[in-house]
Amino acid sequence: MSRPKPSWLAHISAGLGLSALLGVLCFHFPELLTSRDFRAVYTEQFARNLLLFGLVAAFVLGTVSILRDRGKRVALVGVGSAALAVLLGGATVHFDKIESTPFSLGLDWFVISLFFSALVFIPIERMLAVRPISPLRHAWRTDLAYFFMSHVLVQFVLIAVTASTSTIAAFAAFPSLKQAIQSLPIWGQFLIAVFVADLFQAGLHRVYHNVPWLWRFHAVHHSSRQMDWLAGSRIHLVEVLMTRSAVLLPLVVLGFSAPAINAYVILVGVQAVLAHANLRTNFGWLEYVLVTPRYHHWHHARHVDYMDVNYAIHLPLVDMLMGTFKRPPSGTWPEEYGVMKLETVPEGFWKQTLMPLGPKKVYADYVGRE
């Protein structure tokens, strides 16, 4: 007996209801649950308006789903979460002065980023899909868990990365080089930073693929059996720390200005999502200049000819210099994604998180198992 198709309205209601509840908690405990750096990006009124929209939409869509008898349990999660959010103050919740704390979670960063990412990419992927994939595809909950953890723990990651890079950078000062780089306009620094960072990133990326114990961490990322905007979030936390440290270190050592580094960080976030997105757009000759979805999709292909190529995340030029550039035939896309030995990576966020830390084994419940 085939399983009934999941209700879009019910899941949207649940997503908005839970997000609204998290948003209310952010208003109650801003110093603990919101990112200090991200708070500077949006206003309190913007957050309240977004919260109000989420509450209303969760109630309306959830109620419609319940009345249609489609996904009632999921819809009740949305309506119930929204009701609890209203009981806790809703969009009129009292907002106390934010006290300083040594650390905080990026719950606001998770909610806002998820809302706008889904709002932009889900419709685009529906219209320009390489192959039709439901946003509620198999293992979407696993990838959402990675998305949640990477955003909520953003400050802890930044603290760890900053500590590691600052310690090493202190032993490698090049005053004249720093002065030369900082004398350039911001756009010039940005372009050089993209090249330098991608060179280090691609080098480390290739090491991940060729050093067995590091591959076990990176295999988590390659275990995605379907590619879309959310699939790129599937990265082991250890790999996140190693990659961000390796990429930011040369930028700090060489003395790039803060605005140039911040611009690069924004580019990383945007292009990492785009590179994994389910978009069939033909970029033509731009595939020789910028890493496009098709270029990176072939890096994820479960195909022996593409196991050791296309490591760059920004510039194919970096792969050309490394001898790992391979442009697939025009208009072609991988038939299948994932690691070559599917049985070596288990299903589920927690099992995948623990997998590289334990002995090698074959899993009965592995990624992509039919």
NUNUTI-774988 format. One line per field, with one value per residue (C-alpha): residue number from 1; residue in one letter; y, x, z. Coordinates in Angstrom, 3 decimals, decimal comma, padded with zeros to 6 digits. Layout:
i = c(NUM; ...) $
aa = c(A; ...) $
yy = c(Y; ...) $
xx = c(X; ...) $
zz = c(Z; ...) $
***
This chain:
i = c(1; 2; 3; 4; 5; 6; 7; 8; 9; 10; 11; 12; 13; 14; 15; 16; 17; 18; 19; 20; 21; 22; 23; 24; 25; 26; 27; 28; 29; 30; 31; 32; 33; 34; 35; 36; 37; 38; 39; 40; 41; 42; 43; 44; 45; 46; 47; 48; 49; 50; 51; 52; 53; 54; 55; 56; 57; 58; 59; 60; 61; 62; 63; 64; 65; 66; 67; 68; 69; 70; 71; 72; 73; 74; 75; 76; 77; 78; 79; 80; 81; 82; 83; 84; 85; 86; 87; 88; 89; 90; 91; 92; 93; 94; 95; 96; 97; 98; 99; 100; 101; 102; 103; 104; 105; 106; 107; 108; 109; 110; 111; 112; 113; 114; 115; 116; 117; 118; 119; 120; 121; 122; 123; 124; 125; 126; 127; 128; 129; 130; 131; 132; 133; 134; 135; 136; 137; 138; 139; 140; 141; 142; 143; 144; 145; 146; 147; 148; 149; 150; 151; 152; 153; 154; 155; 156; 157; 158; 159; 160; 161; 162; 163; 164; 165; 166; 167; 168; 169; 170; 171; 172; 173; 174; 175; 176; 177; 178; 179; 180; 181; 182; 183; 184; 185; 186; 187; 188; 189; 190; 191; 192; 193; 194; 195; 196; 197; 198; 199; 200; 201; 202; 203; 204; 205; 206; 207; 208; 209; 210; 211; 212; 213; 214; 215; 216; 217; 218; 219; 220; 221; 222; 223; 224; 225; 226; 227; 228; 229; 230; 231; 232; 233; 234; 235; 236; 237; 238; 239; 240; 241; 242; 243; 244; 245; 246; 247; 248; 249; 250; 251; 252; 253; 254; 255; 256; 257; 258; 259; 260; 261; 262; 263; 264; 265; 266; 267; 268; 269; 270; 271; 272; 273; 274; 275; 276; 277; 278; 279; 280; 281; 282; 283; 284; 285; 286; 287; 288; 289; 290; 291; 292; 293; 294; 295; 296; 297; 298; 299; 300; 301; 302; 303; 304; 305; 306; 307; 308; 309; 310; 311; 312; 313; 314; 315; 316; 317; 318; 319; 320; 321; 322; 323; 324; 325; 326; 327; 328; 329; 330; 331; 332; 333; 334; 335; 336; 337; 338; 339; 340; 341; 342; 343; 344; 345; 346; 347; 348; 349; 350; 351; 352; 353; 354; 355; 356; 357; 358; 359; 360; 361; 362; 363; 364; 365; 366; 367; 368; 369; 370) $
aa = c(M; S; R; P; K; P; S; W; L; A; H; I; S; A; G; L; G; L; S; A; L; L; G; V; L; C; F; H; F; P; E; L; L; T; S; R; D; F; R; A; V; Y; T; E; Q; F; A; R; N; L; L; L; F; G; L; V; A; A; F; V; L; G; T; V; S; I; L; R; D; R; G; K; R; V; A; L; V; G; V; G; S; A; A; L; A; V; L; L; G; G; A; T; V; H; F; D; K; I; E; S; T; P; F; S; L; G; L; D; W; F; V; I; S; L; F; F; S; A; L; V; F; I; P; I; E; R; M; L; A; V; R; P; I; S; P; L; R; H; A; W; R; T; D; L; A; Y; F; F; M; S; H; V; L; V; Q; F; V; L; I; A; V; T; A; S; T; S; T; I; A; A; F; A; A; F; P; S; L; K; Q; A; I; Q; S; L; P; I; W; G; Q; F; L; I; A; V; F; V; A; D; L; F; Q; A; G; L; H; R; V; Y; H; N; V; P; W; L; W; R; F; H; A; V; H; H; S; S; R; Q; M; D; W; L; A; G; S; R; I; H; L; V; E; V; L; M; T; R; S; A; V; L; L; P; L; V; V; L; G; F; S; A; P; A; I; N; A; Y; V; I; L; V; G; V; Q; A; V; L; A; H; A; N; L; R; T; N; F; G; W; L; E; Y; V; L; V; T; P; R; Y; H; H; W; H; H; A; R; H; V; D; Y; M; D; V; N; Y; A; I; H; L; P; L; V; D; M; L; M; G; T; F; K; R; P; P; S; G; T; W; P; E; E; Y; G; V; M; K; L; E; T; V; P; E; G; F; W; K; Q; T; L; M; P; L; G; P; K; K; V; Y; A; D; Y; V; G; R; E) $
yy = c(000,000; 003,335; 006,063; 009,156; 012,224; 014,696; 017,801; 020,956; 023,197; 021,125; 021,140; 024,859; 025,455; 023,326; 025,075; 028,558; 027,662; 026,217; 029,133; 031,594; 029,807; 030,005; 033,675; 034,440; 032,673; 034,878; 037,958; 036,592; 035,575; 037,664; 037,646; 033,817; 032,832; 035,502; 036,220; 039,569; 040,121; 039,169; 041,367; 044,368; 043,357; 043,590; 045,843; 044,871; 045,987; 043,773; 040,784; 041,551; 041,836; 038,554; 036,912; 038,191; 036,874; 033,460; 033,251; 034,184; 031,940; 028,975; 029,291; 029,736; 027,007; 024,587; 025,108; 024,584; 021,338; 020,053; 020,870; 019,105; 016,095; 016,274; 015,876; 016,644; 015,600; 017,804; 020,663; 020,360; 020,850; 024,136; 025,364; 024,201; 025,830; 029,088; 028,987; 028,481; 031,348; 033,616; 032,549; 033,523; 036,998; 036,592; 039,552; 041,928; 040,127; 042,470; 043,062; 043,657; 045,326; 042,917; 042,157; 041,087; 037,387; 035,524; 033,368; 032,971; 030,731; 031,928; 030,966; 034,207; 033,496; 030,030; 031,220; 034,172; 032,369; 029,321; 031,446; 033,474; 030,585; 028,483; 031,456; 032,037; 028,587; 026,341; 028,233; 028,599; 024,912; 024,023; 026,077; 025,266; 021,801; 019,440; 016,689; 017,023; 016,706; 017,503; 019,835; 017,083; 014,555; 011,597; 012,680; 016,335; 016,182; 015,092; 018,033; 020,414; 019,190; 020,088; 023,476; 024,020; 023,031; 025,064; 028,215; 027,881; 027,149; 029,894; 031,919; 028,877; 028,036; 031,617; 031,618; 028,355; 029,483; 032,939; 031,462; 028,989; 031,466; 034,313; 032,073; 030,982; 034,414; 035,921; 033,957; 034,978; 038,759; 040,354; 044,126; 045,179; 042,638; 043,626; 047,275; 046,523; 044,508; 047,053; 049,866; 048,253; 049,216; 046,905; 045,356; 044,546; 042,968; 041,008; 039,512; 038,489; 037,109; 034,919; 033,456; 032,910; 031,412; 029,115; 027,934; 026,879; 025,486; 023,401; 022,090; 020,989; 019,624; 017,363; 016,213; 015,252; 012,985; 011,330; 010,891; 008,016; 009,283; 012,765; 011,265; 009,724; 013,236; 014,509; 011,411; 012,789; 015,720; 013,432; 011,050; 013,190; 011,152; 014,141; 017,626; 020,814; 024,066; 022,264; 019,377; 021,631; 022,004; 018,368; 018,943; 017,343; 019,907; 018,842; 019,532; 022,935; 023,906; 022,614; 024,184; 027,590; 027,744; 026,755; 029,295; 032,249; 031,730; 032,996; 035,946; 036,932; 036,348; 038,344; 041,239; 041,612; 044,275; 043,326; 044,592; 042,440; 039,346; 039,999; 040,305; 037,000; 035,310; 036,483; 035,082; 031,722; 031,494; 032,354; 030,272; 027,218; 027,111; 027,824; 025,180; 022,442; 023,804; 021,790; 024,299; 023,239; 026,730; 026,622; 029,086; 028,321; 029,847; 031,103; 027,525; 028,322; 031,417; 030,612; 027,390; 026,725; 024,099; 021,737; 022,026; 021,150; 018,559; 016,492; 016,647; 014,929; 012,397; 008,712; 008,202; 006,884; 009,510; 012,392; 011,122; 013,375; 016,522; 019,889; 020,761; 024,549; 026,208; 029,622; 029,603; 026,787; 028,496; 026,985; 023,484; 024,271; 025,227; 022,047; 019,831; 018,772; 020,657; 018,482; 020,092; 017,488; 017,358; 020,281; 019,820; 016,594; 015,987; 013,104; 010,120; 009,427; 011,228; 009,943; 008,103; 005,090; 002,759; 003,721; 001,149; 002,947; 005,976; 005,554; 007,385; 010,165; 013,210; 011,717; 008,472; 010,423; 012,739; 009,773; 007,689; 009,190; 008,936; 005,172; 002,117; 001,543; -000,610; -001,482; -000,141; -001,930; 001,397; 003,257; 006,350; 005,802; 002,301; 001,339) $
xx = c(000,000; 001,505; 001,985; -000,202; 001,528; 002,501; 000,347; 002,172; -000,212; 000,163; 003,965; 004,124; 001,817; 004,026; 007,168; 005,745; 004,148; 007,357; 009,375; 006,965; 007,360; 011,156; 010,804; 008,808; 011,465; 014,085; 012,148; 012,004; 015,690; 017,545; 020,894; 020,955; 019,133; 020,053; 023,324; 024,853; 026,288; 023,076; 020,894; 022,595; 021,258; 017,524; 015,242; 012,905; 009,896; 010,970; 011,189; 007,735; 006,155; 007,745; 006,537; 002,981; 002,972; 004,149; 001,461; -001,400; -000,211; 000,309; -003,243; -004,861; -002,956; -003,205; -006,935; -007,455; -005,438; -007,454; -010,754; -009,578; -008,490; -004,988; -001,987; -004,019; -001,316; 001,289; -001,200; -002,001; 001,699; 001,555; -001,661; -000,590; 002,843; 001,289; -001,253; 001,538; 003,482; 000,444; 000,075; 003,727; 003,093; 002,899; 003,986; 003,400; 005,771; 007,609; 011,207; 013,728; 017,095; 019,733; 022,445; 025,894; 026,737; 029,937; 028,026; 024,610; 022,757; 021,856; 018,203; 017,197; 019,700; 018,191; 014,559; 015,109; 017,585; 015,329; 012,266; 013,851; 015,895; 012,750; 010,786; 013,342; 014,632; 011,568; 009,650; 012,765; 013,582; 010,000; 010,213; 013,799; 014,413; 017,024; 014,588; 011,326; 011,993; 009,566; 010,897; 009,628; 011,892; 013,468; 015,914; 014,810; 014,504; 018,143; 019,314; 017,082; 018,760; 022,165; 020,787; 019,504; 022,740; 025,014; 022,920; 022,140; 025,784; 027,152; 028,702; 030,434; 031,853; 033,055; 034,676; 036,511; 037,582; 038,678; 040,688; 042,486; 043,241; 044,279; 046,720; 048,479; 048,288; 050,128; 053,233; 053,018; 053,029; 053,853; 053,448; 054,512; 052,207; 049,303; 049,865; 049,966; 046,730; 044,887; 045,943; 043,754; 040,076; 037,600; 036,453; 040,081; 040,681; 037,463; 038,458; 041,882; 040,337; 037,966; 040,884; 043,127; 040,340; 039,170; 042,729; 043,078; 039,551; 040,001; 043,352; 041,833; 038,804; 041,063; 042,782; 039,366; 038,855; 042,267; 043,008; 040,831; 040,153; 039,258; 037,080; 034,872; 033,893; 033,499; 031,539; 028,647; 028,386; 028,602; 025,986; 023,112; 021,220; 019,255; 020,555; 018,701; 019,214; 018,950; 021,295; 024,357; 023,758; 024,692; 028,209; 029,751; 030,496; 034,161; 034,487; 032,828; 035,437; 038,375; 037,269; 036,387; 039,673; 041,691; 039,878; 039,938; 043,526; 045,213; 042,817; 043,709; 047,443; 047,589; 045,759; 042,583; 040,299; 037,167; 034,755; 036,495; 036,370; 032,718; 031,863; 033,611; 031,674; 028,414; 029,522; 030,306; 026,805; 025,094; 027,233; 027,254; 023,457; 023,436; 026,066; 023,888; 020,541; 018,287; 018,578; 018,955; 019,906; 022,529; 025,309; 027,290; 030,781; 030,326; 031,039; 034,689; 034,575; 032,293; 031,285; 027,686; 025,173; 025,993; 029,739; 029,354; 026,626; 029,120; 031,497; 028,706; 028,056; 028,195; 030,441; 034,008; 035,183; 034,275; 035,641; 038,720; 037,716; 035,931; 036,984; 036,606; 033,523; 033,955; 036,410; 037,044; 040,418; 041,524; 040,742; 042,598; 045,684; 045,362; 044,828; 041,383; 039,157; 036,661; 033,777; 031,105; 029,544; 027,207; 023,700; 024,429; 023,631; 024,553; 022,236; 022,911; 024,395; 026,070; 029,137; 030,363; 029,853; 026,412; 026,409; 029,277; 027,134; 024,052; 020,750; 019,974; 021,701; 022,972; 024,207; 026,051; 027,550; 028,925; 029,919; 033,424; 034,250; 033,756; 035,161; 034,418; 031,371; 028,594; 025,163; 021,883; 020,035; 022,298; 021,739; 019,514; 018,477; 015,308) $
zz = c(000,000; -001,081; 001,487; 001,062; -000,319; 002,414; 002,637; 001,626; 003,556; 006,713; 006,573; 005,814; 008,778; 011,026; 009,815; 010,340; 013,680; 015,099; 013,696; 015,320; 018,637; 018,329; 017,400; 020,562; 022,635; 020,940; 022,122; 025,670; 025,848; 023,226; 025,012; 025,046; 021,863; 019,295; 017,550; 018,514; 015,021; 013,242; 015,494; 013,909; 010,478; 011,180; 013,234; 016,058; 013,988; 011,077; 013,447; 014,882; 011,425; 010,347; 013,551; 013,006; 009,434; 010,630; 013,312; 011,000; 008,164; 010,518; 011,871; 008,446; 006,584; 009,497; 009,824; 006,080; 006,216; 009,170; 007,453; 004,287; 006,377; 004,868; 007,162; 010,282; 012,737; 011,079; 010,804; 014,508; 015,238; 013,333; 014,938; 018,394; 018,119; 016,928; 019,790; 022,331; 020,745; 021,178; 024,823; 025,342; 023,973; 020,215; 018,117; 021,066; 023,443; 025,813; 024,781; 027,565; 027,209; 025,944; 028,483; 027,360; 027,539; 026,618; 024,136; 022,535; 020,110; 016,624; 016,786; 015,049; 012,267; 011,780; 011,633; 009,296; 007,048; 006,696; 005,945; 003,148; 001,719; 001,390; 000,049; -002,729; -003,656; -003,409; -006,164; -008,333; -008,060; -008,925; -012,133; -013,196; -011,761; -013,166; -012,179; -010,221; -006,486; -003,698; -000,975; 001,350; -000,342; 001,421; 004,164; 004,138; 007,918; 008,166; 006,063; 008,004; 011,201; 009,704; 008,655; 012,194; 013,932; 011,655; 012,118; 015,813; 016,696; 014,446; 017,276; 018,774; 015,335; 014,889; 018,325; 017,588; 014,109; 015,294; 018,156; 015,896; 013,115; 015,430; 017,313; 014,122; 012,505; 015,470; 014,424; 010,776; 010,459; 007,093; 007,641; 004,149; 002,480; 004,709; 003,865; 000,130; 000,275; 002,422; 000,065; -002,608; -002,968; -001,236; -004,522; -005,388; -001,986; -002,376; -005,746; -004,463; -001,271; -003,304; -005,279; -002,240; -000,121; -002,915; -003,514; 000,122; 000,256; -002,889; -001,655; 001,641; -000,213; -002,239; 000,947; 002,340; -000,655; -000,496; 003,217; 004,506; 008,047; 006,754; 004,025; 006,705; 007,820; 004,254; 003,197; 005,249; 002,825; -000,206; 001,172; -000,135; -002,722; -004,045; -004,681; -003,829; -001,895; 001,465; 000,607; 000,817; 004,564; 005,183; 006,515; 009,595; 012,315; 012,474; 008,750; 009,197; 011,788; 009,743; 006,464; 007,862; 009,764; 006,694; 004,507; 006,906; 008,040; 004,837; 004,691; 008,257; 007,797; 004,571; 006,202; 004,160; 005,612; 007,553; 004,834; 002,207; 004,432; 005,315; 001,621; 000,989; 003,814; 002,224; -001,139; 000,480; 001,937; -001,346; -003,678; -001,400; -001,678; -005,414; -006,197; -004,701; -005,916; -008,197; -011,062; -014,683; -015,939; -018,707; -017,893; -021,042; -021,099; -017,524; -016,401; -017,177; -014,953; -012,012; -010,282; -011,333; -010,143; -013,034; -012,373; -008,687; -009,217; -011,188; -008,235; -006,259; -009,026; -008,138; -011,137; -011,163; -013,690; -011,355; -008,050; -008,041; -009,937; -009,586; -006,029; -006,329; -004,885; -006,551; -009,456; -011,985; -012,538; -009,225; -010,512; -013,733; -011,725; -009,627; -012,673; -011,409; -013,852; -015,745; -017,604; -018,397; -021,869; -022,458; -021,083; -019,202; -015,534; -013,203; -013,215; -009,548; -006,522; -003,383; -002,095; -004,064; -001,077; 000,157; 002,939; 004,732; 005,681; 007,903; 007,678; 010,151; 011,627; 014,896; 013,351; 010,668; 013,293; 015,258; 012,221; 011,611; 015,327; 015,524; 013,725; 010,061; 009,556; 007,135; 008,077; 007,464; 007,439; 005,007; 002,875; -000,126; 000,885; -000,976) $
***
